[in-house]
Amino acid sequence: MTEFGVRGDHRGEPVSLPLMSLREVVMFPRSIVPLFVGREASIKAIESAIADHGKEILLVAQREPEMEKPGQSDLFEVGTVSKVLQLLRLPDGTIKVLFEGMHRARWTPESPRTFDDDQDFPKAFVSPMDESDFAGAEAEALIRACHEALDEYSKINKKLAQETLLAIMSITFPGKLADAIMPHLKVDYRKKQEVLELTDPIVRLEKVYELLQGEIAITSMEKRIKSRVKNQMERNQKEYYLNEQIKAINKEMGRDDDPQEELNEIEATLKAKDMPAEARDKALRELKKLRAMPASSAEYTVIRNYVDWIIELPWNKLRETAIDIEKARGILDADHFGLEKPKERILEYLAVQKLATKLKGPILCLVGPPGVGKTSLAKSIARATNREFVRLSLGGVRDEAEIRGHRRTYVGALPGKIIQSLKRVEFNNPLFCLDEIDKMSTDFRGDPSAALLEVLDPEQNNAFNDHYLDLDYDLSQVFFITTANSLHSIPLPLQDRMEIIRLPGYLETEKRRIGREFLLPKQVEQHGIRLDNVHLSDNALLDIIRHYTREAGVRNFEREIASICRKVAMKIVESDDLDKVVTVTRQSLGNLLGVKKHRHGEREAQPQVGVTTGLAWTELGGELLMVETAIMPGGGKVAITGKLGEVMTESAKAALSYVRSRSGTFGLKPDFHKEVDIHVHVPEGATPKDGPSAGITLCTSMVSALLSIPVRNDVAMTGEITLRGRVLPIGGLREKLLAAHRGHISTVLIPKDNEKDLKEVPDDILKGLTIIPVEHVDEVLPIALMAEHDKIYCNGDTCVAFTQSLRVESIKNLENGEAHTTPQ
């Protein structure tokens, strides 16, 4: 039992002592602790202890440290009787006191008014707590464990002095050891108070051991954290120092920008940009390489350009598309006259896109002659869908890298035109017009049309891989529109990925209206004159269309109107009269535009032997195609001229074989071809001609020449034939009928299989034309040939007769004289 105090004559009797409350501090017996005291009541309590109580004072911890004047209930019931060893007064009025803990004790207030405000300091009756300290096997084991833990704790907590450690290690009683260890642990004051209130030395030491182990774990972790932070700080300081050196070097070398600062900005931009994780990770890896290499190296520039490309691409940046069907219809109608089918398809797409949350971008291919408005229609669609418009001309492209890009191993490598255009437009859902897709070609550098297969496939283009980026880029939000003049030069796999929409040539009536309502106002505004300065008659517009242009579209038509506007502007300036009106008529066109430039295909003035009018489709629209055949004495030579392509050359050979196989029917000798030379010619030999639609024209021309029967000049025909004389279907019917209408043809022979296509031909074209579908050459010849001499040829039970006045279309049972005739 520890001695109670110098004034305790009776050990069991309470002793009155001054009481001082402590904030977040717990005093333990046999410990010496310095404390700074500033509260007036506490200072007076210390002074009273020194003067009246033999320097003894009761130190009790507060439950809540924030309280300035705690009451009885605000203090713990157990405190430590301590002795004032030393007191030092400081200039600011506070004192520094050195206390030595004597023993733990319970206390009660000296009087109910102990904690009143009018009391200088509180006093308490102090009752000592029984403390028995003993040694035993269990105590010995616990003491050894505490010694080991304390030794370990001292290694990681350098604040525990070696002398203090040795003094504590020499204690062999559990209670004393617990009281000696506790002041050196950085645990919460409440836990220390719990230990102070424990009277059983074994239980007290076990609690101290538990707290000691916890402190070892926390201190170890704290040490690791401090070490890591220290290393990081050292690394940051090192980097800062080196960066400052780099700045100084850059400044000496005349460089204004610090490459590392730029790289830090790039890294921040990459982390903030909305892009796929794969692209961001790859860019960050490349950025890491940049940090490790000098800015002067060649590879630095290559990698920097690559990272810049990744940053500047609009990966997930979409422009908001406002879909208003009526507004879109108004825009399309205002910008383009006609073209009803393409407009209808676009409006259907917009309607579906408005209802569907996500629709894969369609791939439309607008096919038509030059000048019909394919590219301008794509621009109007962009306006109608509120998309950015991007145009890429593929004419003459023969390098696959133009589409897929070059690999970064090449000097000056760049992404393909698709990725470049998306970077320029800054949105990932523009309307992308791939112009002149039929003008691509191939060479040793690859096939660009094969590279487009992935771009124009809605099922694949969500992961388009550009060689330069080497990343998957999503093109599924892009609205692709391609344009072409013809389909025959586009590979079939590429055609399969596109929805073909044909834009046929304009009729003369449509051109005249386009010229009046669209082209003339546009050119008048561009030339600085007013619409009332020029009066252009309908006949003048028609003459411009027929004799000064030769096209399916209106591009040259617009140029001629522009030429007239220039002449009008000249006359206004010369007359110095801004209100001058210039009237342009059919008669005055020659003075303004010069002599007529074109003569459209027109029918022959008179029926001719061996001269047949065919119908051809060209990129400029439909044309009349004259086929001439001449028969000369000779030895069986056959000449085919007029710069015909392989298909038309084969058609001519097939037609000749058909005529030879029917020589008996036509009244010709079986070996007639050995006695004559046959020359088939298609005029305008400098113009290439090809296509599978001239078979019946060539055959009719040969039969006319061999039989010396003229061909009707008001009949035109189109269709391919077989060796048996069957007429096969053709394409471009609308354009061909337009050419017949323009060339004043009255009767047109078409294949029977094309009769269904007449529904898509406007009534303006069909007006004035007699369309006769035919299935066999036997149906063609009676209509096309005009007999000068009586001739009859038969095929089985069907005979066809040609007379000067009658055309007998079908005669059955000729002996009976039964026949159905129509006037010639």
C-alpha positions, 0 to 999 in steps of 0.5 A: 500500500502506497503511503497516502501523504505527509498529512494523512495521520489516519490512512482511512480518513478522507483528506481535504485537498485543492482540486484542479481539472485537466483537459485531455490529460490523465495523471498517473501515479509515479509519473512526472508530467509538466503542465501549462496552467492558465485558468484562474481557478487552477492557478489558485488551487496550485497556490493553495496546495503549495501554501496550505497542503504541503504541495499536494493537489488532486488532479482530475480529468474533465469528461468534456475538454471544451468546458471552461468551468466544469461541475462535479458531474463533468469530472471523472470520479477517480483522479490522482493525488499529485505533488507540485515539484516546480512552478514557473510563472510566465510573462503572459500570466500562465504558469508552468508546473511540474507535477509528480503523481503520488497515488490514485484516489476517489473524491467527493466535494468538500461542500455543496457549494464547492463548484459555485462561481463565488468560490476561488477554486474547488476543494474535495475530500480525497479517499485513497484507493486500495492498491495491492501489487504482487508477482506471480507466474501469470504476472511474470508472463504478462510483464515479459510480454509487455517488456517485449512489446515496449521494446518493439514500441521504442524502436518505432517511437523515437520519442521514448528516451533510452533512460526512460525505457531502461527505467520502465524495463526494470519494474517487476510489478504489474501495477507499477509497470502499467502506471509507468507505461501509460503516460508514454502511449498516445491513446485517447484520454478516455482510455487512459482514464479507464486504465486509471480506474482499474485497481486489479494490477493484472487486469490493468496491465492486460489493458495496457498491453492491449493498448500498447499493441494497438499503438505499435500497429498504428505507429508502424502504419504511421511510420510507413505512411510518413516514409511513403510521403517523405519519398514522394516529397523527395521525388516531387522536390527532385522533379521540381528541381529538375524542372526548374533546371529544364526551364533555365536550359530552355530559357538559355536556348531561347525556348519560351514553352516548357515541354513538361508543362505542355505534357501536363496540360495534354494529360489533363485534357485527355483525362477530361475529354469524353472518349473511349477508355481504350483511346484514352489509355493508349494516348496516356501510354504514348504520353508517358513515352514523351516524358522519357524522351528529349523534345528534340528527337524525331520520334518525339514529334511523331508521338506528339502529333499522334496524341494531338490527333487523339485529343482533337477527334470528336469521339463522342461529341454529337451535334443535337439534331432537330427533326421537323418533317415539315421543315425538312420537306420545305427545305428540300422543296425550296432547294430542288425541283422534282426529285420526288423519290430521293426526297421521299426516301430522306423524309422516311429516314427522318420520320424513323429516326424521330421515332427510334431512339437510335438508328444506324446511319443509312448509306444512300447512293445518289446515281445520276448524270452530272448536274442533276443536283446530287451534291446540292441535294446532300447539302439540303439534307444536311440542313434539313437534319441540322447536321454539319456537312462534310464533302470528300471527293473520291475522283481519281483516288487510287491509294487505299491509304487515302481512306484507311490512313498510313501507318505511323512507321512512315514519314509524314503519316496521316490518318485517312480522309474520313478521320481528317474530315471528322476532326475538321468538322468537330462533331461525330454525327455529320452528313458525310458526302462521298462524291464521285464514288464511281471515279475511284481506281486501283493500282499497286498501292491498293484498292480504295473501294475495298477500304470503303467496304468497312466504312459504308457497312452499317454493321461494321463501321461502328469499329472502323480501324484507321491504320494511323490511329490503330484504334476502333473509331465509331462511324455508326452515327455518321449519315453517309451519302455517296454520289455517282454518275453510273453504277457499272464502275462501282464494285458489286460488294460496294453497291451491296452496302448502299441503297441506290437512289437514281436521279434521272435527267430533267425533262425540258419542261422541268429544266425550263421551270428550274431555269425560271424559278431557281437559276435566273433569280440566283444569277440575277442576284450574283450579277448585281442586277434586278429581276425586272432588268431582264425578260427571258421568254419561255421559247428562249429558255427552251432554245437554250436548253435544246441548242446551247446545252447538251446535258441531263442536268442544269449545270451548263444551262446555268452557265448560259443564263449567267452569260445572258446576265453578263450581257444584260449587266453590260448594257445597263452599264453602257446605257447608265440606266439602272431601270433598263429592261432587256428582252431576250427572245428566241430570235435574239439568242444568237446575238447574246450566246453566239451560234447554236452549239449543239444539235440534239439527236433528231430523227432522219428526215426520210426513211433510209435503207440500213439506217435505224434509230436506236436509243442509248443511255449516257451519263448525260442522259438519253440520246438517239443513236443512229446505226448504219449498215452498208452492203458491198460486193466482196468476200464475206468481210464484216467491219464494225466501226464507231468506237464500240465497246466489247458489249456492243461489238458482241451484240453486232456479231450476235445480230449477224448470226441471227440474220444468217440463221434466218437467211432462208426465211428472209429469202437470202441464199444460205451463203449470202455472207460469202458474196458481200462485205457487211459494214456496220457503223455507228456515227460520231466515231470519236465518242465511246459507245457500249451497253447491252441495249443495241441488239434489235437496232443492229439487227434491224439495220442489217435486215434493212440493208440486206433486203433493201427495205427502208427503216421508218424514220419515226420509229426508235427501238432499244433492247438486246437480242439473243441468237434465237431473236428473243428481246432482252430487257434494258435499263435507263428507260426513262432517259431513253424515252426522253431522248425519243420525245425530244427527237420527235419520234412517234413510236418506240419499241421496248422489251416486253419485260420493261413494260412494268417500268413505264409506271415510273415514267412521267406523263410529260414524256409518254405524251405523244409517244406510242410505246410498243412492247416486243418479245421477239425480233419477228415483232420488231421487223414488221413495225420498223421496216417499210416495204418497197417491193412485195416480200414475204418470209415465214417462220413455221406457221407464222408469216410476215409480209411487207407490202408497199401499202400494207403491214400484215402483222400476223398471217396464219394459214396463208393459203386460206387468205386469212389476215389482220392488217393495219394501214401503213 
